[in-house]
Amino acid sequence: MDLSKIKIRTKRKTTKRLGRGSGSGWGKTAGRGNKGAGSRSGNVWPYVGFNGGNIPYARKMPKRGFNVYAKECFQVVNLFAIQEKIKNVKEIGPEALKDAKLIKDIDMPIKILADIKDKLAVKAIFKADKFSEKARKIIEEAGGEAQCLKR
């Protein structure tokens, strides 16, 4: 047996040609049945979530809690990560963090957190939208400065 000469034989499936006379088997109503919304053009029934005329599942489900749609999402950066990736820089702002691949977007707000085990070795001016209290304290103890961006 030669594997290169094996042919897979499949039946050819032709598409249904609807509404082409009674001899085709798909004439007159063309598989849509008689009368009603389903037989009309522009029919979108049954839509997703349709429950046979009963109340839809989405409306049956209990709604709990409160969603804040205008909440501010911060890009979080830890002092440990800054110390690891950024060295010999006097000013650490959004551009420096972006270059070090610690944040994805310069325009999104940034928050610096104090996740660090030992003392901060970087003495620089840190510019971010928010600082945790502990992070601000650690930066100032290391001889740096924490400045909030006004944007």
VEXVEX-267260 format. One record per residue: y negated, x, z negated of N, C-alpha, C, O in turn; residue number from 1; chain. Coordinates in nm, 3 decimals. Example, Ala and Ser with C-alpha at 12.3 -4.5 7.8 and 13.67 -1.06 7.14 Angstrom:
<recs>
{{0.569; 1.319; -0.780}; {0.450; 1.230; -0.780}; {0.330; 1.320; -0.780}; {0.332; 1.424; -0.846}; 1; 'A'}
{{0.225; 1.285; -0.708}; {0.106; 1.367; -0.714}; {-0.003; 1.290; -0.787}; {-0.114; 1.341; -0.804}; 2; 'A'}
</recs>
This chain:
<recs>
{{0.119; 0.085; 0.000}; {0.000; 0.000; 0.000}; {-0.124; 0.089; 0.000}; {-0.134; 0.183; -0.079}; 1; 'A'}
{{-0.218; 0.058; 0.089}; {-0.341; 0.133; 0.100}; {-0.455; 0.049; 0.040}; {-0.487; -0.059; 0.091}; 2; 'A'}
{{-0.515; 0.098; -0.069}; {-0.619; 0.022; -0.140}; {-0.743; -0.002; -0.055}; {-0.817; -0.098; -0.078}; 3; 'A'}
{{-0.767; 0.086; 0.042}; {-0.887; 0.070; 0.125}; {-0.873; -0.044; 0.226}; {-0.972; -0.089; 0.285}; 4; 'A'}
{{-0.749; -0.092; 0.246}; {-0.728; -0.198; 0.344}; {-0.707; -0.337; 0.283}; {-0.677; -0.433; 0.352}; 5; 'A'}
{{-0.725; -0.344; 0.150}; {-0.711; -0.474; 0.083}; {-0.836; -0.557; 0.108}; {-0.948; -0.509; 0.090}; 6; 'A'}
{{-0.817; -0.681; 0.149}; {-0.928; -0.772; 0.173}; {-0.917; -0.890; 0.080}; {-0.810; -0.950; 0.065}; 7; 'A'}
{{-1.028; -0.923; 0.018}; {-1.030; -1.039; -0.070}; {-1.063; -1.160; 0.017}; {-1.166; -1.164; 0.084}; 8; 'A'}
{{-0.973; -1.257; 0.014}; {-0.996; -1.376; 0.096}; {-1.047; -1.489; 0.009}; {-0.981; -1.534; -0.085}; 9; 'A'}
{{-1.166; -1.534; 0.041}; {-1.225; -1.646; -0.032}; {-1.257; -1.757; 0.065}; {-1.283; -1.732; 0.183}; 10; 'A'}
{{-1.254; -1.880; 0.015}; {-1.290; -1.993; 0.100}; {-1.440; -1.994; 0.119}; {-1.516; -1.967; 0.026}; 11; 'A'}
{{-1.481; -2.026; 0.238}; {-1.624; -2.039; 0.264}; {-1.670; -2.174; 0.214}; {-1.612; -2.278; 0.247}; 12; 'A'}
{{-1.775; -2.172; 0.136}; {-1.826; -2.296; 0.080}; {-1.953; -2.333; 0.154}; {-2.050; -2.258; 0.153}; 13; 'A'}
{{-1.952; -2.448; 0.218}; {-2.073; -2.491; 0.289}; {-2.157; -2.577; 0.196}; {-2.104; -2.645; 0.108}; 14; 'A'}
{{-2.287; -2.574; 0.217}; {-2.376; -2.653; 0.133}; {-2.368; -2.800; 0.172}; {-2.338; -2.834; 0.287}; 15; 'A'}
{{-2.394; -2.887; 0.076}; {-2.394; -3.032; 0.101}; {-2.516; -3.065; 0.184}; {-2.628; -3.031; 0.146}; 16; 'A'}
{{-2.496; -3.130; 0.297}; {-2.609; -3.175; 0.377}; {-2.627; -3.323; 0.350}; {-2.556; -3.407; 0.405}; 17; 'A'}
{{-2.722; -3.352; 0.263}; {-2.742; -3.487; 0.215}; {-2.820; -3.572; 0.314}; {-2.907; -3.523; 0.386}; 18; 'A'}
{{-2.788; -3.700; 0.317}; {-2.864; -3.796; 0.398}; {-2.851; -3.775; 0.548}; {-2.949; -3.787; 0.621}; 19; 'A'}
{{-2.729; -3.743; 0.596}; {-2.708; -3.718; 0.739}; {-2.611; -3.821; 0.799}; {-2.526; -3.786; 0.881}; 20; 'A'}
{{-2.624; -3.945; 0.758}; {-2.543; -4.052; 0.816}; {-2.420; -4.084; 0.734}; {-2.375; -4.002; 0.654}; 21; 'A'}
{{-2.367; -4.203; 0.754}; {-2.255; -4.251; 0.672}; {-2.126; -4.175; 0.700}; {-2.038; -4.173; 0.615}; 22; 'A'}
{{-2.113; -4.115; 0.814}; {-1.991; -4.041; 0.850}; {-1.976; -3.912; 0.770}; {-1.865; -3.860; 0.757}; 23; 'A'}
{{-2.086; -3.859; 0.718}; {-2.080; -3.732; 0.646}; {-2.027; -3.748; 0.504}; {-1.985; -3.650; 0.442}; 24; 'A'}
{{-2.029; -3.871; 0.453}; {-1.987; -3.894; 0.314}; {-2.102; -3.881; 0.217}; {-2.089; -3.915; 0.100}; 25; 'A'}
{{-2.217; -3.830; 0.266}; {-2.336; -3.817; 0.182}; {-2.454; -3.887; 0.248}; {-2.567; -3.838; 0.241}; 26; 'A'}
{{-2.428; -3.998; 0.310}; {-2.535; -4.073; 0.376}; {-2.599; -4.175; 0.283}; {-2.581; -4.167; 0.161}; 27; 'A'}
{{-2.673; -4.268; 0.337}; {-2.743; -4.376; 0.266}; {-2.811; -4.328; 0.138}; {-2.924; -4.281; 0.145}; 28; 'A'}
{{-2.747; -4.339; 0.023}; {-2.813; -4.302; -0.103}; {-2.803; -4.151; -0.131}; {-2.866; -4.102; -0.224}; 29; 'A'}
{{-2.727; -4.078; -0.052}; {-2.714; -3.933; -0.060}; {-2.677; -3.882; -0.198}; {-2.734; -3.784; -0.246}; 30; 'A'}
{{-2.582; -3.947; -0.264}; {-2.532; -3.901; -0.393}; {-2.621; -3.932; -0.511}; {-2.595; -3.887; -0.622}; 31; 'A'}
{{-2.729; -4.010; -0.488}; {-2.822; -4.041; -0.596}; {-2.793; -4.175; -0.661}; {-2.861; -4.212; -0.756}; 32; 'A'}
{{-2.696; -4.247; -0.613}; {-2.668; -4.380; -0.667}; {-2.768; -4.482; -0.615}; {-2.850; -4.451; -0.529}; 33; 'A'}
{{-2.762; -4.602; -0.669}; {-2.855; -4.706; -0.626}; {-2.972; -4.717; -0.724}; {-2.954; -4.696; -0.844}; 34; 'A'}
{{-3.087; -4.747; -0.677}; {-3.208; -4.779; -0.755}; {-3.228; -4.698; -0.883}; {-3.138; -4.627; -0.928}; 35; 'A'}
{{-3.345; -4.710; -0.941}; {-3.378; -4.644; -1.068}; {-3.450; -4.512; -1.048}; {-3.463; -4.463; -0.936}; 36; 'A'}
{{-3.496; -4.455; -1.160}; {-3.577; -4.333; -1.155}; {-3.500; -4.216; -1.094}; {-3.559; -4.132; -1.027}; 37; 'A'}
{{-3.370; -4.210; -1.117}; {-3.288; -4.101; -1.067}; {-3.275; -4.098; -0.916}; {-3.246; -3.993; -0.858}; 38; 'A'}
{{-3.297; -4.211; -0.852}; {-3.285; -4.217; -0.707}; {-3.417; -4.185; -0.636}; {-3.418; -4.165; -0.514}; 39; 'A'}
{{-3.525; -4.182; -0.710}; {-3.658; -4.159; -0.651}; {-3.689; -4.010; -0.640}; {-3.632; -3.928; -0.712}; 40; 'A'}
{{-3.779; -3.978; -0.550}; {-3.822; -3.838; -0.539}; {-3.917; -3.809; -0.655}; {-3.982; -3.899; -0.707}; 41; 'A'}
{{-3.925; -3.684; -0.693}; {-4.010; -3.646; -0.806}; {-3.946; -3.674; -0.939}; {-4.014; -3.673; -1.042}; 42; 'A'}
{{-3.816; -3.698; -0.940}; {-3.744; -3.729; -1.062}; {-3.722; -3.601; -1.143}; {-3.671; -3.502; -1.089}; 43; 'A'}
{{-3.758; -3.602; -1.270}; {-3.737; -3.485; -1.356}; {-3.646; -3.521; -1.473}; {-3.644; -3.448; -1.573}; 44; 'A'}
{{-3.575; -3.627; -1.465}; {-3.486; -3.669; -1.574}; {-3.352; -3.600; -1.564}; {-3.318; -3.556; -1.454}; 45; 'A'}
{{-3.274; -3.585; -1.668}; {-3.321; -3.588; -1.805}; {-3.387; -3.456; -1.837}; {-3.330; -3.350; -1.807}; 46; 'A'}
{{-3.504; -3.457; -1.897}; {-3.576; -3.335; -1.932}; {-3.508; -3.267; -2.051}; {-3.424; -3.327; -2.118}; 47; 'A'}
{{-3.544; -3.143; -2.076}; {-3.484; -3.066; -2.185}; {-3.523; -3.132; -2.317}; {-3.641; -3.155; -2.344}; 48; 'A'}
{{-3.425; -3.163; -2.398}; {-3.449; -3.228; -2.526}; {-3.436; -3.378; -2.519}; {-3.453; -3.447; -2.619}; 49; 'A'}
{{-3.405; -3.431; -2.399}; {-3.387; -3.576; -2.383}; {-3.261; -3.617; -2.457}; {-3.158; -3.551; -2.448}; 50; 'A'}
{{-3.270; -3.728; -2.529}; {-3.159; -3.770; -2.614}; {-3.119; -3.914; -2.583}; {-3.095; -3.994; -2.674}; 51; 'A'}
{{-3.113; -3.946; -2.456}; {-3.068; -4.078; -2.415}; {-3.158; -4.191; -2.460}; {-3.108; -4.300; -2.489}; 52; 'A'}
{{-3.285; -4.170; -2.466}; {-3.378; -4.275; -2.506}; {-3.401; -4.280; -2.655}; {-3.494; -4.347; -2.702}; 53; 'A'}
{{-3.317; -4.210; -2.732}; {-3.339; -4.202; -2.877}; {-3.450; -4.102; -2.906}; {-3.500; -4.038; -2.814}; 54; 'A'}
{{-3.487; -4.088; -3.031}; {-3.593; -3.994; -3.066}; {-3.543; -3.851; -3.040}; {-3.433; -3.816; -3.084}; 55; 'A'}
{{-3.620; -3.766; -2.970}; {-3.575; -3.631; -2.937}; {-3.547; -3.546; -3.061}; {-3.606; -3.568; -3.167}; 56; 'A'}
{{-3.457; -3.450; -3.044}; {-3.417; -3.363; -3.155}; {-3.537; -3.289; -3.213}; {-3.547; -3.274; -3.335}; 57; 'A'}
{{-3.627; -3.243; -3.128}; {-3.743; -3.166; -3.174}; {-3.829; -3.249; -3.268}; {-3.891; -3.195; -3.359}; 58; 'A'}
{{-3.834; -3.380; -3.246}; {-3.914; -3.466; -3.333}; {-3.837; -3.508; -3.458}; {-3.896; -3.550; -3.557}; 59; 'A'}
{{-3.704; -3.495; -3.453}; {-3.620; -3.530; -3.568}; {-3.619; -3.420; -3.672}; {-3.607; -3.446; -3.792}; 60; 'A'}
{{-3.632; -3.296; -3.627}; {-3.620; -3.182; -3.717}; {-3.734; -3.181; -3.817}; {-3.849; -3.208; -3.780}; 61; 'A'}
{{-3.707; -3.150; -3.944}; {-3.813; -3.148; -4.044}; {-3.907; -3.030; -4.020}; {-3.863; -2.919; -3.987}; 62; 'A'}
{{-4.034; -3.055; -4.036}; {-4.133; -2.949; -4.021}; {-4.175; -2.905; -4.161}; {-4.217; -2.987; -4.242}; 63; 'A'}
{{-4.163; -2.778; -4.188}; {-4.196; -2.726; -4.319}; {-4.296; -2.612; -4.308}; {-4.298; -2.540; -4.208}; 64; 'A'}
{{-4.378; -2.597; -4.409}; {-4.466; -2.482; -4.416}; {-4.592; -2.499; -4.334}; {-4.624; -2.606; -4.283}; 65; 'A'}
{{-4.663; -2.388; -4.324}; {-4.792; -2.387; -4.257}; {-4.801; -2.260; -4.174}; {-4.777; -2.151; -4.225}; 66; 'A'}
{{-4.837; -2.274; -4.047}; {-4.848; -2.158; -3.960}; {-4.994; -2.121; -3.940}; {-5.075; -2.204; -3.897}; 67; 'A'}
{{-5.027; -1.997; -3.971}; {-5.164; -1.950; -3.951}; {-5.170; -1.892; -3.811}; {-5.111; -1.787; -3.783}; 68; 'A'}
{{-5.241; -1.960; -3.723}; {-5.247; -1.915; -3.584}; {-5.353; -1.808; -3.562}; {-5.347; -1.734; -3.464}; 69; 'A'}
{{-5.449; -1.798; -3.653}; {-5.557; -1.700; -3.637}; {-5.537; -1.580; -3.727}; {-5.634; -1.510; -3.760}; 70; 'A'}
{{-5.413; -1.553; -3.769}; {-5.392; -1.442; -3.862}; {-5.409; -1.309; -3.790}; {-5.383; -1.297; -3.670}; 71; 'A'}
{{-5.454; -1.209; -3.865}; {-5.480; -1.079; -3.808}; {-5.357; -0.991; -3.825}; {-5.307; -0.975; -3.937}; 72; 'A'}
{{-5.308; -0.935; -3.717}; {-5.191; -0.849; -3.721}; {-5.235; -0.704; -3.713}; {-5.310; -0.665; -3.623}; 73; 'A'}
{{-5.189; -0.624; -3.807}; {-5.226; -0.483; -3.811}; {-5.114; -0.395; -3.760}; {-4.996; -0.427; -3.772}; 74; 'A'}
{{-5.154; -0.282; -3.703}; {-5.059; -0.176; -3.670}; {-5.055; -0.087; -3.794}; {-5.156; -0.030; -3.834}; 75; 'A'}
{{-4.939; -0.075; -3.854}; {-4.927; -0.002; -3.979}; {-4.889; 0.143; -3.953}; {-4.797; 0.172; -3.877}; 76; 'A'}
{{-4.964; 0.233; -4.019}; {-4.936; 0.376; -4.008}; {-4.927; 0.433; -4.149}; {-5.015; 0.409; -4.232}; 77; 'A'}
{{-4.823; 0.508; -4.176}; {-4.805; 0.570; -4.308}; {-4.865; 0.710; -4.310}; {-4.866; 0.779; -4.208}; 78; 'A'}
{{-4.914; 0.752; -4.426}; {-4.974; 0.886; -4.440}; {-4.872; 0.996; -4.412}; {-4.906; 1.102; -4.360}; 79; 'A'}
{{-4.746; 0.970; -4.447}; {-4.640; 1.068; -4.421}; {-4.628; 1.095; -4.270}; {-4.616; 1.210; -4.229}; 80; 'A'}
{{-4.631; 0.989; -4.189}; {-4.619; 1.003; -4.044}; {-4.739; 1.078; -3.986}; {-4.725; 1.159; -3.895}; 81; 'A'}
{{-4.858; 1.050; -4.041}; {-4.980; 1.119; -3.995}; {-4.968; 1.268; -4.026}; {-5.000; 1.352; -3.942}; 82; 'A'}
{{-4.924; 1.301; -4.146}; {-4.910; 1.441; -4.188}; {-4.809; 1.515; -4.101}; {-4.828; 1.632; -4.070}; 83; 'A'}
{{-4.702; 1.446; -4.063}; {-4.597; 1.507; -3.979}; {-4.646; 1.536; -3.839}; {-4.620; 1.644; -3.785}; 84; 'A'}
{{-4.718; 1.441; -3.778}; {-4.750; 1.449; -3.635}; {-4.887; 1.507; -3.604}; {-4.905; 1.569; -3.499}; 85; 'A'}
{{-4.984; 1.489; -3.693}; {-5.120; 1.535; -3.664}; {-5.157; 1.651; -3.757}; {-5.150; 1.638; -3.879}; 86; 'A'}
{{-5.195; 1.764; -3.695}; {-5.233; 1.882; -3.773}; {-5.359; 1.944; -3.713}; {-5.384; 1.934; -3.593}; 87; 'A'}
{{-5.438; 2.007; -3.798}; {-5.561; 2.077; -3.759}; {-5.659; 1.987; -3.683}; {-5.713; 2.027; -3.580}; 88; 'A'}
{{-5.681; 1.868; -3.735}; {-5.778; 1.776; -3.677}; {-5.875; 1.736; -3.787}; {-5.833; 1.705; -3.899}; 89; 'A'}
{{-6.006; 1.735; -3.757}; {-6.106; 1.701; -3.858}; {-6.125; 1.551; -3.871}; {-6.160; 1.501; -3.978}; 90; 'A'}
{{-6.102; 1.480; -3.761}; {-6.123; 1.334; -3.761}; {-6.000; 1.264; -3.703}; {-5.959; 1.288; -3.590}; 91; 'A'}
{{-5.942; 1.176; -3.785}; {-5.823; 1.103; -3.741}; {-5.862; 0.956; -3.723}; {-5.880; 0.883; -3.821}; 92; 'A'}
{{-5.874; 0.916; -3.597}; {-5.912; 0.779; -3.564}; {-5.807; 0.716; -3.473}; {-5.698; 0.771; -3.457}; 93; 'A'}
{{-5.840; 0.601; -3.413}; {-5.745; 0.534; -3.325}; {-5.696; 0.620; -3.208}; {-5.579; 0.613; -3.170}; 94; 'A'}
{{-5.787; 0.701; -3.150}; {-5.749; 0.783; -3.034}; {-5.646; 0.890; -3.074}; {-5.548; 0.913; -3.003}; 95; 'A'}
{{-5.669; 0.953; -3.189}; {-5.576; 1.057; -3.238}; {-5.441; 0.997; -3.272}; {-5.337; 1.058; -3.246}; 96; 'A'}
{{-5.441; 0.877; -3.331}; {-5.316; 0.810; -3.365}; {-5.239; 0.768; -3.240}; {-5.116; 0.772; -3.237}; 97; 'A'}
{{-5.314; 0.728; -3.135}; {-5.252; 0.688; -3.008}; {-5.190; 0.810; -2.940}; {-5.079; 0.803; -2.887}; 98; 'A'}
{{-5.263; 0.922; -2.942}; {-5.212; 1.045; -2.881}; {-5.085; 1.095; -2.951}; {-4.996; 1.153; -2.888}; 99; 'A'}
{{-5.078; 1.072; -3.083}; {-4.961; 1.114; -3.161}; {-4.849; 1.009; -3.153}; {-4.743; 1.027; -3.215}; 100; 'A'}
{{-4.872; 0.901; -3.078}; {-4.776; 0.791; -3.058}; {-4.738; 0.721; -3.190}; {-4.624; 0.680; -3.211}; 101; 'A'}
{{-4.838; 0.710; -3.277}; {-4.817; 0.639; -3.403}; {-4.859; 0.492; -3.391}; {-4.816; 0.408; -3.469}; 102; 'A'}
{{-4.945; 0.463; -3.293}; {-4.983; 0.325; -3.263}; {-4.969; 0.301; -3.114}; {-4.964; 0.396; -3.036}; 103; 'A'}
{{-4.963; 0.173; -3.075}; {-4.946; 0.141; -2.933}; {-5.077; 0.104; -2.865}; {-5.098; 0.135; -2.748}; 104; 'A'}
{{-5.167; 0.038; -2.941}; {-5.289; -0.015; -2.880}; {-5.410; 0.026; -2.963}; {-5.413; 0.004; -3.084}; 105; 'A'}
{{-5.510; 0.087; -2.899}; {-5.631; 0.131; -2.968}; {-5.714; 0.012; -3.015}; {-5.779; 0.019; -3.119}; 106; 'A'}
{{-5.712; -0.096; -2.938}; {-5.797; -0.211; -2.968}; {-5.745; -0.298; -3.083}; {-5.823; -0.373; -3.143}; 107; 'A'}
{{-5.617; -0.290; -3.114}; {-5.562; -0.369; -3.225}; {-5.599; -0.304; -3.358}; {-5.608; -0.181; -3.366}; 108; 'A'}
{{-5.620; -0.386; -3.464}; {-5.657; -0.328; -3.593}; {-5.547; -0.239; -3.653}; {-5.428; -0.263; -3.634}; 109; 'A'}
{{-5.591; -0.137; -3.726}; {-5.499; -0.039; -3.784}; {-5.512; -0.041; -3.936}; {-5.622; -0.050; -3.990}; 110; 'A'}
{{-5.398; -0.033; -4.003}; {-5.399; -0.022; -4.149}; {-5.318; 0.101; -4.189}; {-5.207; 0.122; -4.141}; 111; 'A'}
{{-5.377; 0.181; -4.277}; {-5.310; 0.302; -4.323}; {-5.254; 0.276; -4.463}; {-5.324; 0.233; -4.554}; 112; 'A'}
{{-5.123; 0.305; -4.476}; {-5.053; 0.285; -4.602}; {-5.015; 0.418; -4.665}; {-5.010; 0.521; -4.597}; 113; 'A'}
{{-4.989; 0.417; -4.796}; {-4.965; 0.539; -4.872}; {-4.817; 0.568; -4.891}; {-4.774; 0.589; -5.004}; 114; 'A'}
{{-4.740; 0.570; -4.785}; {-4.598; 0.603; -4.798}; {-4.583; 0.754; -4.780}; {-4.561; 0.803; -4.669}; 115; 'A'}
{{-4.595; 0.825; -4.890}; {-4.585; 0.971; -4.887}; {-4.526; 1.018; -5.019}; {-4.561; 0.965; -5.125}; 116; 'A'}
{{-4.436; 1.117; -5.016}; {-4.368; 1.161; -5.137}; {-4.450; 1.263; -5.216}; {-4.470; 1.248; -5.337}; 117; 'A'}
{{-4.498; 1.369; -5.146}; {-4.578; 1.468; -5.217}; {-4.724; 1.459; -5.176}; {-4.762; 1.365; -5.106}; 118; 'A'}
{{-4.805; 1.552; -5.217}; {-4.949; 1.546; -5.191}; {-4.979; 1.558; -5.042}; {-4.904; 1.619; -4.965}; 119; 'A'}
{{-5.090; 1.496; -5.003}; {-5.135; 1.499; -4.863}; {-5.196; 1.635; -4.833}; {-5.285; 1.680; -4.906}; 120; 'A'}
{{-5.149; 1.701; -4.729}; {-5.198; 1.834; -4.693}; {-5.311; 1.828; -4.591}; {-5.378; 1.929; -4.566}; 121; 'A'}
{{-5.333; 1.712; -4.531}; {-5.434; 1.697; -4.427}; {-5.568; 1.663; -4.491}; {-5.581; 1.562; -4.561}; 122; 'A'}
{{-5.668; 1.748; -4.467}; {-5.802; 1.722; -4.517}; {-5.887; 1.682; -4.396}; {-5.931; 1.767; -4.319}; 123; 'A'}
{{-5.908; 1.551; -4.381}; {-5.977; 1.502; -4.262}; {-6.048; 1.370; -4.293}; {-6.032; 1.311; -4.399}; 124; 'A'}
{{-6.128; 1.327; -4.196}; {-6.192; 1.196; -4.204}; {-6.098; 1.097; -4.135}; {-6.071; 1.109; -4.016}; 125; 'A'}
{{-6.050; 1.000; -4.211}; {-5.959; 0.898; -4.158}; {-6.040; 0.775; -4.120}; {-6.116; 0.723; -4.202}; 126; 'A'}
{{-6.024; 0.728; -3.998}; {-6.095; 0.608; -3.952}; {-5.992; 0.502; -3.914}; {-5.911; 0.521; -3.823}; 127; 'A'}
{{-5.997; 0.390; -3.986}; {-5.906; 0.279; -3.960}; {-5.975; 0.149; -4.002}; {-6.081; 0.151; -4.064}; 128; 'A'}
{{-5.913; 0.037; -3.968}; {-5.972; -0.093; -4.002}; {-5.950; -0.128; -4.149}; {-6.034; -0.194; -4.211}; 129; 'A'}
{{-5.836; -0.084; -4.205}; {-5.807; -0.111; -4.345}; {-5.725; 0.002; -4.403}; {-5.652; 0.071; -4.333}; 130; 'A'}
{{-5.739; 0.021; -4.535}; {-5.661; 0.119; -4.609}; {-5.605; 0.049; -4.731}; {-5.669; -0.039; -4.788}; 131; 'A'}
{{-5.485; 0.087; -4.771}; {-5.435; 0.036; -4.898}; {-5.509; 0.116; -5.007}; {-5.557; 0.227; -4.981}; 132; 'A'}
{{-5.519; 0.060; -5.126}; {-5.592; 0.127; -5.233}; {-5.532; 0.263; -5.265}; {-5.604; 0.361; -5.286}; 133; 'A'}
{{-5.402; 0.268; -5.268}; {-5.331; 0.393; -5.299}; {-5.357; 0.498; -5.189}; {-5.375; 0.616; -5.219}; 134; 'A'}
{{-5.357; 0.454; -5.062}; {-5.380; 0.547; -4.950}; {-5.521; 0.605; -4.958}; {-5.540; 0.725; -4.938}; 135; 'A'}
{{-5.619; 0.519; -4.987}; {-5.758; 0.564; -4.999}; {-5.769; 0.669; -5.111}; {-5.839; 0.769; -5.096}; 136; 'A'}
{{-5.700; 0.644; -5.223}; {-5.704; 0.735; -5.338}; {-5.641; 0.869; -5.302}; {-5.695; 0.974; -5.336}; 137; 'A'}
{{-5.527; 0.866; -5.232}; {-5.457; 0.990; -5.192}; {-5.542; 1.072; -5.096}; {-5.549; 1.194; -5.108}; 138; 'A'}
{{-5.607; 1.005; -5.001}; {-5.692; 1.074; -4.903}; {-5.809; 1.142; -4.973}; {-5.842; 1.257; -4.943}; 139; 'A'}
{{-5.872; 1.072; -5.066}; {-5.987; 1.129; -5.137}; {-5.947; 1.242; -5.231}; {-6.024; 1.336; -5.250}; 140; 'A'}
{{-5.828; 1.234; -5.291}; {-5.777; 1.342; -5.376}; {-5.750; 1.469; -5.295}; {-5.764; 1.581; -5.345}; 141; 'A'}
{{-5.710; 1.450; -5.168}; {-5.681; 1.565; -5.081}; {-5.808; 1.627; -5.025}; {-5.803; 1.729; -4.957}; 142; 'A'}
{{-5.922; 1.565; -5.052}; {-6.050; 1.619; -5.005}; {-6.095; 1.557; -4.874}; {-6.188; 1.605; -4.811}; 143; 'A'}
{{-6.030; 1.451; -4.834}; {-6.067; 1.382; -4.711}; {-6.158; 1.263; -4.738}; {-6.207; 1.244; -4.849}; 144; 'A'}
{{-6.178; 1.183; -4.635}; {-6.264; 1.066; -4.647}; {-6.201; 0.950; -4.570}; {-6.150; 0.969; -4.460}; 145; 'A'}
{{-6.206; 0.829; -4.628}; {-6.150; 0.710; -4.563}; {-6.266; 0.622; -4.519}; {-6.339; 0.567; -4.602}; 146; 'A'}
{{-6.282; 0.608; -4.388}; {-6.390; 0.525; -4.333}; {-6.333; 0.403; -4.264}; {-6.239; 0.412; -4.185}; 147; 'A'}
{{-6.392; 0.287; -4.296}; {-6.348; 0.163; -4.231}; {-6.424; 0.144; -4.100}; {-6.547; 0.156; -4.096}; 148; 'A'}
{{-6.353; 0.113; -3.995}; {-6.415; 0.085; -3.865}; {-6.473; -0.056; -3.868}; {-6.412; -0.148; -3.921}; 149; 'A'}
{{-6.589; -0.070; -3.811}; {-6.651; -0.202; -3.804}; {-6.640; -0.251; -3.661}; {-6.724; -0.218; -3.577}; 150; 'A'}
{{-6.536; -0.329; -3.635}; {-6.520; -0.385; -3.501}; {-6.465; -0.523; -3.506}; {-6.444; -0.586; -3.402}; 151; 'A'}
</recs>
